[in-house]
């Protein structure tokens, strides 16, 4: 019997060396994960939204 709640994981984007994925946690919180080769940066949703704003400023 498995009492662990299931976590839904979705890959949002990936290349040969990088990937971004979202995990929908059992407590209705989504976390975002940015994998850069052997480093993974974890974000809560509010942090992820701020990070996306930062990236958008870079590409303007």
TAURLIN-V528920 format. One line per field, one symbol per residue. ss: DSSP state (2 for helix, 1 for strand, 0 for the rest). A space follows every 10 residues. Layout:
ss: ???
//
This chain:
ss: 0000000111 1111000111 1111000001 1111110011 1111222222 2222222220
//
